[in-house]
Amino acid sequence: MDPLDFEKWSNRAAQWGVDYRKTLRDRPVRAQTPAGSIYNAIPSAPPETSEDMDAIFDDFENLILPGMTHWQHPRFFAYFPANAAPVSVIAEYLVSAMAAQCMLWQTSPAATELETRMMEWLGTAIGLPETFTGVIQDSASSATLAAVLVMRERALNWQGNIAGLKSGPQLRIYCSGEVHTSIDRALWVSGIGSDNLVRIPTKGPMRSMDPAALDAAIKSDIAAGLTPAGVIACTGGTSTGSCDDLRAVIRVAKSHDLFTHIDAAWAGAAMICPEFRPLWDGVEAADSIVFNPHKWLGAQFDCSAHFLRDPDLLVKTLAIQPEYLKTHGQDGIINYSEWSVPLGRRFRALKLWFLMRFHGIDGLRSVIRNHVDWSVWLADHLRETDGFEIVTDPILSLFSFRLTSGEAQTQALLETINADGEIYLTQTRVNGTYAIRFQAGAFDMRRDDIEKALKVITQTARRL
């Protein structure tokens, strides 16, 4: 592609992005295409000769776009958000155009130094003490895997990477049943194995890990000759928003000299609002914390903030320094590739810089506070509507509900709502009970979107 064509299509792509955002409210939130239709519409073999860019772009609009679920839609109430504030998208344009591989300081000093400063900004924004140091991972799954690898190496006296796990002690990791399945996967990949993930019972309205049960499980494993390695707690669990009593859990972990990791992938963003910080009271004593600015804060995916009390433990676990990756003649630099499992690294800090400067932390607080208020408003209205039952009360902007007429009717309600496309919801199970999850988190959501959600939910239920 010559420079003139690159200019033409870059401008067209940017304009397409603007028009796309303008028309999101008119689109169904979830893709409406039947399974296999897009695959079967694409030729089975690649083209032998060059194709015209107009034809390629037309196929994108006519073939690909109908099969996309619109995660930036203001009425996306499913899963958790994967927000991309427009200013973040602009930053990603620039990152894509430069296409830098930012694995080392010397491969792009600005990327490394901006990342260091942005993690300081984020730490300040969510109220963490200056004793924490941060790195941007691609996702919370990677941050959790990194934390589990530190747990493993620390428990094995840093011999696991060298000798493997076959001849070593049987390691144990502890969490509640409310954590994300990325925890299970981290144990698979680390070689510890999901059989060694000990699920601790929960209690109370927050469905929190029982600290006494945690202590008993650790002591039982030690008595059985097993080796406890770490504890993973959560703030804002995926299913219902459960929050562990971090102060009590970490106290138990520290009494057994265990490494602690806090998964706050969704809820961590809300900690820019001081009034929500009681949900993770005690977090300052943790060893490792992760939250995703690409969820609720508006930074385009992928962008996961991983904070560490002692980053040297992570570097000791992951760093490999062959001659071709060394930086000579510079002192005091950071090579963030030594802080993550992948060697390659994107320039993720730029979108955080644009985002926090353009909106300001107070502007981002307003977004989150609105979502919380609107979610509570919807839960209160459903609670007062005949035929509805609130299964779990709102924790931040997440709650769950069901129809009192039973599981089949609740599932039919969800499927009918999603097939219609005006809003998008997903399901969960709470103590075996099928329930519909609702979370407010779309960056461009307005008050009328929550009112629309109430109307769609109640009117669809009446029709059924």
N, C-alpha and C positions, 0 to 999 in steps of 0.2 A: 504494500500500500504506500503510495507516494505521499509527500507532505500535504498536498492539496486535498487528496481524498481523506487523509487522516483528519484534517481540519473539518471537512464537510461532515464526516460521520461522527466525529466527536461532538460537534455541535448538535447534530440530529439526536444522538443518544442522550445528551444532556437535556434537550428540549423534550424528548420523550419522557424522561424521568419527571420533569416538571408537570407535564400533562397527565401522567399516570397518577401522581399524588393528587392532582385536582379532581380526578374522576373516581377516586377510591370509594367514596360514599355511595356511588351508583353501582358498584360491583358486588356480586355475592362474595361473602367473606371466604368461604371454603370453595375449592375447586369443584366444579360440577361435572367433570368429564368421567366417563366410565373407565374402569381399569383396562389397560392395554391399548386404548385408542390412540394415544400419542405414539407409543412404541411402534404400533403397526402402521402408522402414517409416515414414519421415517424410513427411507430406503435401507435395505439390509446391508448394502456395501457403501463404502465411502466414495466420493466422486473422484474420477481420474483426472479431470481437468477443472480449472478454476471456475467458480460460479460468480455471478454478478451479485454485488453487495445489496442491491435493491431487492433481489429475490430472497436473499438470506434474511434481511430485515423484515420483509413481508411474512416469511414463514415464522419468524419469532413472534410477530404480533398475532398471526392467525392460528398458529399451531401450538406454540409454547404457552403464550399468555393465558389462554382459557384453562390450562391445566395447572395454574399456579394458585395456591392458597395465599391470600393477601395478608401477610403478617403485620403490615403497617396500617391495616384497616382500623378505623377508630372504634369499630364494634367487634374487634377480635378479643373475646373474653375467655379463650381456651388456654390450656397449658399455663405457661408464663409468657410474658411478652418478649419479643426479640426486637426491641425498638431501634430505629435508625432515624434520629432527628435529622431534618434536612441539612443542618450545618455539618453534621457528622458525615453525611453522604458527600458533601462538597469536599471535605477533607480526604475522603476515600478516593475521589476522582484524582486528586493530586498524588496520593500514594500509589495508585494504579499507574499513573502516567510515569512516575519515576521508577517504579518497579525495583526498588532496592531490596537486597537481601541483607538484613540487618543483624546478622548472627554475632558479629564482633564489634567492638568499639571502632576499630579502624575501617570496617566496611561501611560505616556511616556514623561518624561521631555524634551528629545532631540527633539521630534516632535513639542512641543510647542515653545521651545526657537529658534529652527531653523526657524519656521514659522515667528516668530517676526522679526528675522534678515532678512529673505528673503523678507518680505514686506518692510522693510527699503531699501533693495537693489533695489527693483522694483520702489519704490517711487523716489529714487534718479535717477534711469535710465530714468524715464519719466518726470523728472523735477518738481516734486511736492515739495512744501516747507515742512520742517520738522514738521510743525503743523499737518500734517495728520498721522494717525495711520491706519494700515491695518490688514485685516484678509483674509484668503483664504476660499472662499465659493465654493460650488460645481459648480455653474453656475451663469451667470448674472441674470437669472430668480430669483434665490434665493436671490441674493444681492438686486435686485430691490424690491422683496417682503419685505425683511427686512427694506429697506428704507421707503416703503409705510407704514409699521406697525409703524415705528417711527413717520412718519407724522401724522398718525391716533392718536397715544397716546399723542403726543405733543399737537395736536389740542383739544383733549378731557381732557387735564390736567391729563393725565396718569390714566384715569378711564375706558378706553375702555376694557382692559383686565379683569377688575373686574366686571363692570356693564353691559358690552355688548353695542351694538349700538342702541338697540330698542328705548330707551328713550332719546338718545342724539341728538345733532344737526345733520343736513344733511351736510356731509363733501364733499369737492370738491377738485379734483386734476387736474392739468393743464399740457398739453403737446401739441405737434403738431401732425398732422396726419402722420408724417414720423417715429414715434417711433415703436419699435418692439411690436408684440402682447403679449409679456410677460408682458407688462405694463397693458394691459387689464386683464390678468389673475391675476396679483398681486391685482388688485382692486376687482376681484371676491373673491379671497381667504381671503383678509383682511376684507371682509364684507362691504366695502364701495360701491361696485357695479359699473359696467361699465357705468350706466346712469349718474354717477357723475364724469366721466372722460371727462373733457372739452377739445375739440380739437380746438386749436388755429390756425388760418390761417397762411400760410407760404408765403414768398416772396423771390425774388432774385434768382440768379443762384444756390445758396447753398440750396434753399428750406428751409430757416430758419424760425423759429417761429417769428411772428411779435410781437415785444415787446409792441408796442402801443395797439395792439389787446389783448394781455395778460393782460395788466393793465386794459383795459376797461372791460374785462370779470370778473376779480377779483372784481372790483368795483361794477359791476352789480349784482354779486352773493351776495356780502355783503349787498347791498341795498334790495335784495330780502329775506334777513334773513338767507341765507346759510352761511356755515363756510368754507372758503378756508383753506386747510391744507398743500399743497405743490405743487411744480413745478418739472416736470421731463423733462429735456432737453437731446438732443442727439448730439453726435459727431460721424458721420459715420453711418447714418441710414441704415437699411437693404436693402431697395428697391433701392435707388440710391446713398447712401453715404451722405445724407444731413447732414449739420452741423449747429446747432443753434449758434447764436451770444451769447455766454455764458455770456460775460460781461454785455450786455444789459439785457438779460433775468434774470440773477441773481440780477441785480440792482433792477428790478421791483419786484422780489420775496421778496427781503430783505426790500423793502419799505413797504411791507405788513406783515413782520415778518413770511414769509413762509419758510419751509425747502426745500432745493433744492437737487435733485439727478441727476447726469449726467450718462447717459448710453453711454459708449464708448466701448462696448463689443468687437467690431472688431477693430476700428480705434485707440483705446488707445495704442495698441502695437506699432504703428508707431511713438508714441511720444518719443520713445528712440532716434529718429532722430530729433535734434533741429529744423531743417528747416520745419518740419511739425507741430510744436506746435502752429503756428498762427491759425490752424483750431480749437483749443480749447482755444483761448485767453480768459483769465478771469476765467479759471477753478479753480484757487487757492482760489476763494471766495465761492466755492460750499461747501455744507455740506457733501455730499456723492458722491463717484465716483466709477464706476465699469468698469474694462476691463478684457478680457479673455486671459491670456497667452496661454490657450489651443487652441486659434484660430490661430493667426498669429505669435506668438513668439516661438512656437515649443514645449511647455509643453504638454505632453499627457493629454487628457481629463480624469478626470475633474479637472479644476484648474482656478478659477475665483478670481481676485484680487479686493477686496472691501476696499476702502480707506474712512476714516471718519475723519471729523474735530474734533468731540467730541464723542468718542466711548462710553462714559458714557450714552448717550441717547439711544444707541442701547442696551447696557447691561440693562438699566432700563426697556426697552421694552420687552426683551426676557429672562432675567435670572430668573431661578427658582433654589433655593438652598436647597433641602431637605438634611437632615443630611448625607445620603449615598453618596452625591455628593460634600461634603465639603472636603477641604484639610486643615488639621490641622498641626500646627508647621512650616508653611512656610509663609513668608511675601513677598509681591510684586509679586506674581505669577499671570499669566493670565490663565483662563480656557476658551478656545475659544468656547466651547460648549455654553457659555452664549452670544456669538456674532452671533449665527446663529439659524435658525429655527430647524434643526435636532439636536438631542443630540449627536448622533454618528458622528465620524469624521475620515476620512482616513488621512494617513500621506502624505499629498500632497506637503509639502515643499521640500521633498528630490529631486524630479525631477527638481524643480527650481534651487536648489543648484548645481546639476550636470550640468544642462543646461547652467546656466550663467557662471560657472567656465570653462566648456569645450569650449564654443564658444566665451566667452567674449562678452560684450555689443557691441563692435565694429563689431564683427563677425555677430551678430544678425542684427545690422544696415545694413550691406551689403546685407543681404537677403531681407530685406524690401525695401531698395532703388532699388535693381534690379527689384523686382516685380512691383514697381511703374513705373519705367522707361519702362519696357516691356509692361505694360498695356497701357501706353500713346502711345507707338510705334504702338501697334495693333489698337488703336482707330484712330490714324492718317491715317493708311493705309486703314481702312474701310471707313473713311470719303472721301478718294480720289478714292474709288472704285465705279463704276457705279452700281446703284441699291441698295446701302446701305445708311442709314441715321443714324447719331449719335443722339440718343434721349436725353441722358444726358452725358455731358462731364466727363472725369475721375476725380473722387475725390479719391486721393491716387490711389489704383489699381483697382477701381471699375468704370465701365461705362455701359451704355446700348445702344443698337442699334436695328434697324429694317430694313426690306426690304421696299423699297418705293412702291412696288407692293401691299402692304396691309397686314392686320392682318392674313388672312388665309395662305398666303404664308410665313409670318414670323413664324407662328406656325408650319407649315409643315417643314420649315428649321430646327427649334429646334428639332422636333421629329425625323427627319431623322438623324441629327447629333448624337443625343443621342442613337438611335437604332444601329448606326454603332459602337459606343463605343470607338473611338479614343480619343475623348475629351468629357467632360461633362459640359453642361450649364443649366441654369434655367431661368425662365421668371419672369416678373413683369408687372405692369401697371403704367404708368406715365401720370397723368391727363387723365385717361381713355384710353390711347394708349398702346396697347400690345407691349412689347419690350423684347428683350433677354438681360439678365444680363451677364456681364463678369467680373470676378474678378481673378486676379493673386495672389496666396497666398500659393501654395503648397511648403513645405519646401525644397524638393529636385528638384524643377523646375529648368530648364536650359534655356538658350537663344533659343535653338533649339525647345523647347516645345512651345514657343510663336509663332515661325515661323510655326510650325506644326498647331497651332490653326488657323492662318491666312489662310493657305492652305486648311484646312478642311472646314472652313466657306465659303470661296469664291468658292471653287470647288463644294461643295454641292449646293450652291445657283445657280451656273451655270447649274448643272444637273437638278435642279427643274424647 
